[in-house]
Each structure stands twice: as C-alpha cells, then as structure tokens.
Amino acid sequence: MKFSKEAFKQHADRNIKKILFSHIDALDGKEVIFKNGSKYGDIPYYEVGDEAFHLHPVLKEWCTDERVEHNA
C-alpha cells in the first residue's frame, strides 16, 4: 500500500495533521509496510530537508491500495 496525502487529509485526526503538516509532501506515495496482518503500518525511512524520519503507526485509511512496483 502507499501513503496518500488526500486520504490522510480526509481521515487523520486534526492533531496528527498538525504534527505531520510539513511532512505530507514527503510522505505522499511512499510505500507503507503492514506486517503479519497488522492494522498499523510503517514507513521505515523518509526525508524532510536534511533529516531522516521513520513513521509509525500509519493507518490503513491513510493509504491507497496501489502497490509499489520494485524494478530489478
């Protein structure tokens, strides 16, 4: 699944939106990893400016069902 800026804006709590406001563009389209059927996912690495971040939890309603294709 992929993080969706639009789904996040529609479904996230107002306080979470405030916290992640400056990160939304960096998160949009990032692959979200859901392990073992967990309802919470992770984005293990993304950058905003010169800083690296890990986002957990990521809710399924913040994502699209689009799969990220990995080219070999």
Summary of the structure (lengths in Angstrom):
residues: 72
radius of gyration: 11.9
end to end distance: 19.2
largest distance: 39.5
contacts: 168
relative contact order: 0.28
helix: 33%
strand: 33%
